[in-house]
Amino acid sequence: MNNVKALDLFQAYNEDKLPREGGYIVSSFFNPRSKYSKYEIVAYNGVKTIYLTKDGLTFQTDGNKVFVLSEPAIYSKKFIEPFRRDTEHQIPHRFSELEIIKAKNQTRVMVSKAPIITYSSFTILRPTGVNFSLVFYKRDDIFANLDYFFTETLSKEAGVPKSDARTASGKIIEVIKSFSIF
């Protein structure tokens, strides 16, 4: 399993391939009617137990979370603070808590400036539709793998021009590197 970079989170759970010594979980939430996209990145370490619930997978351990929001130029409620938006468009941050990258096509990519710490447990919701949750294994090339992943998905799924997707991905990796969980 040393050559595995990432797996679908629920597949890894079912096959008993979840790394208990720590990993990075990336969950996507794509809006089916627009390029509006949300990502949640959770790093974890020292898992006590992992169990399946009707809603998702619960990890009994501390975690660090970062949120990413890609908002297309045509989004009509861009003036509303992200924490005040409806559930489909919401992340738990104010604009002042986000690094905002404005792309050439006027898409805004917003990245948590600092990780949020979750204590004792967290749950990853079961993905629906085109959404997904991946577990990235903690390897020497983890940051390169995450950087490639975010550059590609922001570009292809969220419609962010490639050069701006690279810039946004760089910001995401900076925050991930500040995680205190490891």
TAHU-V341238 format. One record per run of one state. SS is the DSSP state (H for helix, E for strand, L for the rest). FROM is the first residue (numbers start at 1). LEN is the number of residues. Records with the same first field share a line. If there is no record, write none. Layout:
SS: FROM-LEN + FROM-LEN
This chain:
L: 1-5 + 15-8 + 31-6 + 45-4 + 53-3 + 61-2 + 72-10 + 85-2 + 90-5 + 103-5 + 113-3 + 119-3 + 126-7 + 138-4 + 157-5 + 178-5
E: 6-3 + 23-8 + 37-8 + 49-4 + 56-5 + 63-9 + 98-5 + 108-5 + 116-3 + 122-4 + 133-5
H: 9-6 + 82-3 + 87-3 + 95-3 + 142-15 + 162-16
